[in-house]
Amino acid sequence: MKVLLVLGHGSRTIEAQNIFNRLVDLIREKSDFEIVKGCSMENSTPTFEEAVEELVESGHHHIVLAPLFIYRGVHIQEDIPNTILELKKKYPNLEFHMTDVIGADDRIAEIMIDRIRDSF
């Protein structure tokens, strides 16, 4: 079964959580993964660790991890890899395939231009 875990930064604000959850819903609608879950590094639930634990307890050991980050900051370079190492110690059969960050993509620039035009 194809499992996708979308990982965001997380926020304490309800608005940010709702936007993240809506993005996860859109990804779920447009992807061919049987399971698509959202989780956060901090300030929101489920956390990355909680989401993985739930998936493993449901019998899923192969997870595609898609970080919803624009660039490779500290979370991408250090925090996520360290968390993955800890999770693999706890769940030795666990396998991750981590996608790349969003990066400097023309589609993001187009969205920004649309937002700028909409503000006038």
N, C-alpha and C positions, 0 to 999 in steps of 0.2 A: 504494500500500500504506500502510495506517495504522500509524504508528510512534509508540509512547509511551515516553518516557524518564522514569522516576520518579527524582527527585533527592532524596537524603537528605543529612543533615549528614555522616555517616560517624563511625566509632568504631574504636578499636584493639581493643576487646574482641570476642571471638568471639560471645558471647551477643547483643550488640547487632547484629552483622552478620547473625546467623541470624534475628533478629526482623525486621530490615529485609528480608532476602531472602524471608522467609515472607510479609510484607506485599506485596511485589512479585508473588509467586506468586498470592496471593489476588486482586490487581488483575488479573493476567493471566487468571485463571479467570473473573472477573466482567465483563470488558470485551469489546468487540468489535474490539480492535486486533489486527492480525496479528502484530505484534512488540511485546513489552513487555519493557523492560530496566530494571534498576536501576543507579544509579551514585551516587557520593558527592562532596561538596565536598572532603573531606579525610579522612585516616586510614584509608580503605578503598579497595579497588579493585573495579571499575574507577572511575577518576575521571570526572568530567563530561567532561573533554576526551578521555579515552581512549574512552569510550562513543560520543561523537559521531564521533570518528575512525573507529571500527569501523563505525558505521552508514553514514557517507559512503563509506567504501571498499567497502561492500556495495551501494552505489548508491542510498541513501536520502538525500534532500535536504530533506524536509518532516518535521519532528519536532515532536510535541506534547510539551512539557516540563511535567511535573507535580511541583512542589516539595513534598516531604512535610515541610512546615514549618507550625507553628501560627500564627505571626505574621510580620509583615514586618520582620525584623531586618536587620542589615548584609549578610548573605548575599543576601537577597532584594532589598534596595534598591541595593546596590553591586556585590558580588562576582559574582553571576550575570549582571547586565546587562553588566558589563565583560568577563566571560568570553565571553559571546555575541558581543560586538563583535569580540573577538580571533578567535573561531572563524569569524566571517563574513569577516574579512580573509583567513584561510587558505583558506576554502571559500566563494567568492563566491556560489555558487548555493544555499547553505544557508538554509533558512527555519525559523523557530521560531514556535510558538504556545505561549505560556506561560500555564498556568492560574493561578488565584488560590491563595493559601495556604488552609489549612484554616480558620483563623479561629475565632471564638467561636461554635461550632455546638452546637445542642441535643444532637446525637447524641454529641458528645464529653462533654458534661456527664452524659448518661445512662450512658456507659461509666464515668466517674469515680464516679458514685453506686453502680454495681454493684460496682466494686472496693472502695469504702469499706465497703459492706454485707458483702462477702465477707471482709473482714479481721476481722469480729467473730464 
